[in-house]
Amino acid sequence: MSDLEKRDKTATIRAAVENFFEVDSVKHEPFDERDVASAVYSVDTKFGHATVFFRAYNDKLVLRMIIPLNADEKERSKVAEFLLRANYGLKVGCFDFDFDDGEISYRIALYCGEDEFAAPTYEQIDFAVVVGLLMIEKYGDALVKVMFGLLEPQEAVESAEQND
């Protein structure tokens, strides 16, 4: 695949995301030179919002939803345990954790294909955003309790999942 073909596919994915922003009237930061756009969404948690980064590649769109808290170094092993326990059984997406700086995010990738390329639809992008934000809402307050030493990881996940 030539660089021009890759660029055209990335531009097509970017256009799909821009259409999503327009249809939903989302206030956002436009795509930059790294093919990343972002928007801040409110979430019903103690931390109140998450920033969603939309990264366009030539064969996929990756959404990373960053929560605005980083885990302290002394709590990182408990936070990691919590996130792994939360990830078990998730059907779409997963929590990510950066042990170096304590950053926590939720990630969903939409594969667009290479030979049979199809840009993501409005519905697919909307689904990814909604699912990611719902998972942050579902586990967010329990995560905060682990981060501040108020609950053990297993207990926190059980409390977040008690209404499943």
N, C-alpha and C positions, 0 to 999 in steps of 0.2 A: 504494500500500500504506500503510495507516495505521500510526501508531507502535505501536499495540497489536498489530497483526499481526507487525510486525518484532520486537517484544519477545517474543511467543509463539514465534517461530521461533528466536530466540537462546536462549530458555529451553529449548527442545527440544534444541538442539545441546549446551547445557551439561549437560542430563540424560544425553545419550549419553556424554559424556566422564566424568561422575560414575559412570555404570554401568561404563565401562571401568576406572576406578580401583577400583571395588568388586570386580569380577570378578577382576582381577589382584592385588588386595590391595596397591595402590600407595600408599605413604606420599606425601602430597601437600599442597600448600597449596590450599585451596578457592578457588573463583571469587571475585574481588573486584568492586568497583563498575565496573571497566573490562571486565568479562567475561573476565578472565585467571585461569587456574589454572596451577600449576607443580608439577613433580616432578623430583627429581634421580635420574639413572640412572648406574650405573657403566659405564665403557667401558674396553676393553683398550687403553689408550694411556698414554703417559708422564704425561699430566695427569689420568688416572683417572676423571673424571666429566664429565657434561654436564647442564645444567639445561634441561628441556623446558618451554616456555611454550605453553599451549593457549589460543588466543584465539578466542572465539565471536563470530561476526557473525550477521546475520540470513540470510545466504545461503552461509556457508562457515565452516569451521574451519581456522585457520592454526596450524601447529606450528612453533615456532622453537626450535632446539636450540643453546644458547649454550655455547661451550667456555670454560673458566675462564682463558684467557690472552688478553691483548691484544697486538697487534703494536706494537713500538716504532716511532716515527715514521720513523726512518732505514731500517727494513726494510719499510715498508708497500708500496712499489711491487713488491718481490719477492714479498711475501705475496699481493698482488692478482694478480700474474701466475700464481702457483701455483694460486690458487683458480679463476681463469678457465680454466686448463689442466685442472684437475680437473673443472670443470663441463662441459667439452666432452664430449658423448656421454652424460651422465647421463640416465636415462629418467624418474626420479621425483625431484622436488625439486632444490635447488641450494644451493651455498654462497653466503652473503652476507657482505659486508665493509663496515664503516663506516670510511671514510678519516679521519674526524674524531677518533675515539678508538681505532681499531685493533680494535674488537670483531669477532669472527668467529662466524658461526652457520650452521646448515643449516636450510633452510625447506622445508616441504611444506604445500600448501593442499589441502583437500578441499572441493570445490564441492558444495553441497547443492541448488542450483536455487532459482529464485524462484517461477515459476508452478507447476512440478511439484516442489515442495519435498520432500526426503527427508533426514532427519537421518543423519549418518554412522553406520554400523554398528560394532559392536565390532570386527569383522574389518578394516574400513577404518582405524579408529583404530590398532589394533594394527600393521597393515601399515606405516602412516606412521611410527609410533614406531620399529619395528624397522629399516626402511630407513634412516631418518635416523641412528640410532645406528650401524648398520653402515657407513655412509659416513664418519662421524666416526672410527670405528675404522680403516677402510681407509686414510684419508688423514691421520689425526691425527699419527702419529709423523713422517711426512715433512714435514708442515706445521711441526712444532716444529723440525726440522732447518733449514728455510728461515728460520724466525723467528730462529734463533741463528746464521745465516750458515754453517752446516755443509754445505749443499747448495744448488745453484742450482735455481730453480723447475722447469725442464724435467726435470732429472735426478731431482728429488724425486718428481714425478708419475710418471715412468717406473718408479721403484723401487716406488711404491705400487701400480702397475698391473701389475707383472711377472707376477703369477700369474693374471691375467684370462684 
